[in-house]
Amino acid sequence: MNKKRSLLITISLLIILAVGFFWPLPVYIESIGSAKNVASYVRIANQKDQSKGKLLLTYVQLAHATPVLYIASFFDHNTTRLPSSEIAGGADDQEFDLIQSYYMKSAVNQAKINALRLAHKNYHQSFRGIYVMSLLAKSDFKNKLKVGDLVTKINNQKFNSLSSLIDYLGHQKVGKKVKVTFYRDKKSRSVTGKVIPITKKRNGIGVELAAKTVVKSDPKIKTDMDGIGGPSAGLMLALQMYSQLKPINLKHGRLIAGTGTISSDGKIGQIGGIDKKVIAANRAGAKIFLSPTGSNYRLAKKTVKQQNLKIKLIPVKTFREAITALRK
């Protein structure tokens, strides 16, 4: 009897431990990540940057919470608990990883375009299709399309930009059926669904989309992001590429960190977790941190003051501003 009782206790403890360490909660834990030398991810004409100093991209650690991680997070004031809906938007872990990968690919392409343009180098951007990033619950395509599908046609029509496709769908009447042609697992497929109202002024199919483009240039730019996802490395990637393309000394032997998305017209956009990124930069020894303006800069400034960090913040609105600031 005692043996049976001991066995039951042991099994119960194992179950409790398994639940505590492995049961996923609908929460993500965001904590301080690291700062990495962008030069290790970028090659221009198959050459790495060997100049003194470093341009550092910064990132946060993001983990799916378990009961143990969730409780432990309350003992670290630099850790934030975020609902899964805010981070993944209803996507599962595999879909979330795909989305972050697509965002990074887009960031790399935008960085290339900005760096090549300002360095006066020849390049060509070709449009290859549109990735499905997420689907609204009310979308008629909810169980027909999935994250990662590559849309190539709408009603048998091809489009040469994401904006032209969205504009086309915006002019379709609510309830009208449209055929979407897409690639999944290297096979072309088609599904039909209805147009729905997205806002009071715009119709659509309830699918978040992102353009897939390829940028070819002379000299050739290669990147290997080594598992880093998301769009926030855009600014630092563009600076690294530009400094090698020109070539121009932006570092002057310094450790310079930063973060921010970058659009095709050079605007620097907001990112998440900047409070943790500026701490990671300080820990890596950076003396300068480039931040998007607005709420990102205000939070970074507050963090520097509260944590007594020895790092200079520089707010930037555009890629040109960032270059000018570093050349001073």
C-alpha positions as CSV (number, residue, x, y, z in Angstrom):
1,M,0.0,0.0,0.0
2,N,2.9,2.3,0.9
3,K,4.6,1.6,-2.4
4,K,1.4,2.5,-4.3
5,R,1.0,5.7,-2.3
6,S,4.7,6.6,-3.0
7,L,4.2,5.9,-6.7
8,L,1.1,8.1,-6.8
9,I,2.9,11.0,-5.0
10,T,5.9,10.7,-7.4
11,I,3.6,10.7,-10.5
12,S,1.7,13.7,-9.1
13,L,4.9,15.6,-8.4
14,L,6.1,14.9,-12.0
15,I,2.8,16.1,-13.4
16,I,3.0,19.3,-11.4
17,L,6.6,19.9,-12.4
18,A,5.8,19.2,-16.1
19,V,2.8,21.7,-16.0
20,G,4.9,24.3,-14.2
21,F,7.8,24.2,-16.6
22,F,6.2,23.3,-19.9
23,W,2.5,24.2,-19.9
24,P,2.2,27.3,-22.3
25,L,0.2,30.2,-21.0
26,P,-1.4,32.9,-23.3
27,V,1.4,35.3,-22.3
28,Y,4.8,36.2,-23.6
29,I,7.8,37.1,-21.4
30,E,9.8,40.0,-22.8
31,S,13.3,40.4,-21.3
32,I,16.6,42.1,-22.0
33,G,18.3,40.5,-25.0
34,S,21.7,41.4,-26.5
35,A,23.6,43.7,-28.9
36,K,25.3,42.2,-31.9
37,N,27.8,43.5,-34.4
38,V,25.9,44.1,-37.6
39,A,29.1,43.5,-39.7
40,S,28.9,39.8,-38.9
41,Y,25.5,39.6,-40.7
42,V,26.4,41.7,-43.8
43,R,28.8,41.1,-46.8
44,I,29.3,43.6,-49.6
45,A,30.9,42.2,-52.8
46,N,31.6,39.1,-50.6
47,Q,33.7,41.3,-48.2
48,K,33.1,41.8,-44.4
49,D,33.7,45.2,-42.8
50,Q,37.1,45.1,-41.0
51,S,37.2,48.8,-39.9
52,K,37.5,49.7,-36.2
53,G,34.4,50.2,-34.1
54,K,31.0,48.4,-34.3
55,L,27.5,49.2,-35.3
56,L,25.3,47.1,-33.0
57,L,21.8,45.9,-33.6
58,T,19.8,45.3,-30.4
59,Y,17.1,42.8,-29.7
60,V,14.9,41.5,-26.9
61,Q,14.4,38.0,-25.6
62,L,10.8,36.8,-26.2
63,A,9.6,33.5,-24.6
64,H,6.3,31.8,-24.4
65,A,5.4,31.9,-20.6
66,T,5.0,28.8,-18.5
67,P,3.7,29.0,-14.9
68,V,7.3,28.9,-13.6
69,L,8.5,31.6,-16.0
70,Y,5.5,33.7,-15.3
71,I,6.0,33.7,-11.6
72,A,9.8,34.2,-11.9
73,S,9.2,37.3,-14.2
74,F,7.8,39.2,-11.2
75,F,11.3,39.1,-9.6
76,D,12.9,41.0,-12.5
77,H,11.8,44.6,-12.9
78,N,13.3,44.7,-16.4
79,T,10.9,42.0,-17.6
80,T,7.5,42.6,-19.1
81,R,4.5,40.2,-19.4
82,L,2.6,40.7,-22.7
83,P,-0.7,38.9,-23.8
84,S,-0.2,36.5,-26.7
85,S,-2.9,38.5,-28.7
86,E,-0.6,41.6,-28.5
87,I,2.5,39.7,-29.7
88,A,1.3,36.9,-32.0
89,G,-2.2,38.2,-32.9
90,G,-3.7,34.7,-32.6
91,A,-0.9,32.9,-34.5
92,D,0.6,29.7,-33.2
93,D,4.3,29.5,-32.5
94,Q,5.2,28.2,-36.0
95,E,3.1,30.9,-37.7
96,F,4.6,33.6,-35.4
97,D,8.2,32.5,-36.3
98,L,7.2,32.7,-40.0
99,I,5.8,36.2,-39.6
100,Q,9.0,37.4,-37.8
101,S,11.0,35.9,-40.6
102,Y,9.0,37.7,-43.3
103,Y,9.4,41.0,-41.4
104,M,13.1,40.5,-41.2
105,K,13.4,39.8,-45.0
106,S,11.4,43.0,-45.6
107,A,13.7,44.9,-43.3
108,V,16.7,43.7,-45.1
109,N,15.3,44.7,-48.5
110,Q,14.3,48.2,-47.2
111,A,17.8,48.6,-45.7
112,K,19.4,47.6,-49.1
113,I,17.3,50.1,-51.0
114,N,18.1,53.0,-48.7
115,A,21.8,52.2,-48.5
116,L,22.2,51.7,-52.3
117,R,20.2,54.8,-53.1
118,L,22.2,57.1,-50.9
119,A,25.5,55.5,-52.0
120,H,24.5,56.1,-55.6
121,K,24.8,52.5,-56.6
122,N,22.7,50.7,-59.2
123,Y,19.9,48.3,-58.0
124,H,16.7,46.8,-59.2
125,Q,13.8,45.7,-57.0
126,S,11.4,43.0,-58.4
127,F,8.0,42.2,-57.0
128,R,7.4,38.5,-56.5
129,G,4.1,38.3,-54.7
130,I,2.4,38.9,-51.4
131,Y,2.7,36.9,-48.2
132,V,-0.3,36.2,-46.0
133,M,0.7,37.5,-42.5
134,S,-2.6,37.0,-40.6
135,L,-6.4,36.7,-41.1
136,L,-9.2,38.4,-39.3
137,A,-11.7,36.2,-37.5
138,K,-14.5,37.6,-39.7
139,S,-12.6,37.0,-43.0
140,D,-14.3,34.6,-45.4
141,F,-10.8,33.3,-46.1
142,K,-10.1,32.3,-42.5
143,N,-9.9,28.6,-43.1
144,K,-8.9,28.9,-46.8
145,L,-5.7,30.8,-46.6
146,K,-3.0,30.5,-43.9
147,V,0.1,32.4,-42.7
148,G,2.9,31.9,-45.2
149,D,0.8,31.5,-48.4
150,L,2.2,33.6,-51.3
151,V,-0.6,35.4,-53.1
152,T,0.2,35.9,-56.8
153,K,-3.2,36.9,-58.4
154,I,-6.6,38.2,-57.5
155,N,-9.4,37.4,-60.0
156,N,-6.6,36.2,-62.3
157,Q,-5.0,39.6,-62.3
158,K,-1.3,40.1,-61.4
159,F,-0.2,43.2,-59.4
160,N,3.2,44.9,-59.3
161,S,2.9,46.2,-55.8
162,L,1.1,45.6,-52.5
163,S,-0.6,49.0,-52.6
164,S,-2.1,48.4,-56.0
165,L,-3.6,45.1,-54.8
166,I,-5.0,46.7,-51.7
167,D,-6.4,49.5,-53.8
168,Y,-8.1,47.0,-56.2
169,L,-9.7,45.1,-53.3
170,G,-10.8,48.4,-51.7
171,H,-12.9,49.2,-54.8
172,Q,-14.8,45.8,-54.7
173,K,-18.3,45.8,-53.3
174,V,-19.1,44.1,-50.0
175,G,-20.3,40.6,-50.6
176,K,-18.7,40.2,-54.0
177,K,-16.8,37.0,-54.5
178,V,-13.1,37.2,-55.4
179,K,-10.7,34.4,-56.4
180,V,-7.3,34.4,-54.7
181,T,-4.5,32.4,-56.4
182,F,-1.5,31.5,-54.2
183,Y,1.4,29.2,-53.7
184,R,1.6,26.8,-50.7
185,D,4.3,24.1,-50.5
186,K,5.5,25.1,-54.0
187,K,2.0,24.3,-55.5
188,S,-0.3,26.8,-57.1
189,R,-3.8,26.8,-55.6
190,S,-7.0,29.0,-55.8
191,V,-9.7,29.7,-53.3
192,T,-12.8,31.9,-53.5
193,G,-14.3,34.2,-50.8
194,K,-16.3,37.3,-50.2
195,V,-15.2,40.9,-49.8
196,I,-16.0,42.4,-46.4
197,P,-15.9,45.9,-44.9
198,I,-12.5,46.5,-43.2
199,T,-13.2,50.1,-42.1
200,K,-16.0,52.6,-42.8
201,K,-14.0,53.8,-45.9
202,R,-12.3,50.6,-47.1
203,N,-13.2,47.1,-48.1
204,G,-11.0,44.0,-48.4
205,I,-10.8,40.3,-47.7
206,G,-9.7,40.5,-44.1
207,V,-6.1,39.4,-44.7
208,E,-3.0,41.2,-43.5
209,L,-0.4,41.1,-46.4
210,A,3.3,41.8,-46.8
211,A,5.1,42.2,-50.1
212,K,7.8,39.7,-51.2
213,T,10.5,41.5,-53.2
214,V,14.0,40.8,-54.3
215,V,16.7,43.4,-54.5
216,K,19.6,42.9,-57.0
217,S,22.5,45.3,-57.0
218,D,26.0,46.1,-58.1
219,P,27.9,45.5,-55.8
220,K,26.0,42.5,-54.5
221,I,24.8,42.6,-50.9
222,K,24.4,39.4,-48.9
223,T,22.9,39.0,-45.4
224,D,22.6,36.1,-43.0
225,M,20.4,37.1,-40.1
226,D,21.1,33.9,-38.1
227,G,17.6,33.4,-36.7
228,I,16.9,37.0,-35.8
229,G,13.4,38.0,-36.7
230,G,11.2,41.1,-36.8
231,P,11.6,44.5,-38.6
232,S,13.5,46.5,-35.9
233,A,17.0,45.9,-37.2
234,G,16.3,47.9,-40.4
235,L,18.1,51.1,-39.4
236,M,21.3,49.5,-38.2
237,L,21.4,47.2,-41.3
238,A,21.1,50.2,-43.6
239,L,23.9,52.1,-41.8
240,Q,26.2,49.1,-42.0
241,M,25.5,48.6,-45.7
242,Y,25.9,52.3,-46.5
243,S,29.2,52.5,-44.6
244,Q,30.6,49.7,-46.7
245,L,29.1,50.8,-50.0
246,K,30.3,54.4,-49.8
247,P,32.8,53.6,-48.2
248,I,32.6,56.1,-45.3
249,N,33.7,56.0,-41.7
250,L,30.6,56.3,-39.5
251,K,32.0,54.5,-36.6
252,H,35.3,56.3,-35.9
253,G,36.3,53.4,-33.6
254,R,33.1,53.8,-31.5
255,L,30.5,51.2,-30.4
256,I,27.2,52.5,-31.7
257,A,24.0,50.7,-31.1
258,G,20.4,51.5,-32.2
259,T,17.1,50.2,-33.4
260,G,14.2,51.2,-35.6
261,T,12.3,50.0,-38.7
262,I,13.1,51.7,-42.0
263,S,10.7,52.3,-44.8
264,S,11.5,52.5,-48.5
265,D,11.5,56.4,-48.3
266,G,14.0,56.3,-45.4
267,K,11.6,57.0,-42.5
268,I,12.6,55.4,-39.2
269,G,9.6,53.8,-37.4
270,Q,8.7,52.7,-33.9
271,I,9.6,49.4,-32.4
272,G,8.9,47.4,-29.3
273,G,11.0,46.8,-26.2
274,I,13.3,49.9,-26.5
275,D,13.7,50.1,-22.8
276,K,15.3,46.6,-22.8
277,K,17.3,47.3,-25.9
278,V,19.0,50.4,-24.6
279,I,20.0,48.4,-21.5
280,A,21.4,45.6,-23.7
281,A,23.4,48.3,-25.6
282,N,24.8,49.7,-22.4
283,R,25.8,46.3,-21.2
284,A,27.6,45.7,-24.5
285,G,29.7,48.9,-24.0
286,A,28.0,51.1,-26.5
287,K,28.4,54.8,-26.0
288,I,25.8,56.0,-28.5
289,F,22.2,54.7,-29.1
290,L,20.1,55.7,-32.1
291,S,16.4,55.7,-31.3
292,P,13.3,56.5,-33.3
293,T,11.7,59.7,-32.2
294,G,8.4,60.0,-30.3
295,S,7.3,57.5,-27.7
296,N,10.3,55.3,-28.4
297,Y,12.7,58.1,-27.6
298,R,10.8,59.2,-24.5
299,L,10.9,55.6,-23.1
300,A,14.5,55.2,-23.9
301,K,15.3,58.6,-22.2
302,K,13.3,57.5,-19.1
303,T,15.2,54.2,-18.9
304,V,18.6,55.8,-19.2
305,K,17.7,58.2,-16.4
306,Q,16.2,55.5,-14.1
307,Q,19.0,53.0,-14.7
308,N,21.8,55.6,-14.6
309,L,23.1,54.3,-18.0
310,K,26.3,55.8,-19.4
311,I,25.0,56.1,-23.0
312,K,24.2,59.0,-25.3
313,L,20.7,58.9,-26.9
314,I,20.3,60.3,-30.4
315,P,16.7,60.5,-31.8
316,V,16.4,60.2,-35.5
317,K,13.4,60.5,-37.9
318,T,15.1,59.5,-41.1
319,F,18.0,57.5,-42.4
320,R,19.7,60.7,-43.6
321,E,19.5,62.1,-40.1
322,A,21.2,59.0,-38.7
323,I,24.1,59.3,-41.1
324,T,24.5,63.0,-40.4
325,A,24.4,62.5,-36.6
326,L,27.2,59.8,-36.8
327,R,29.4,61.9,-39.1
328,K,29.5,64.8,-36.7
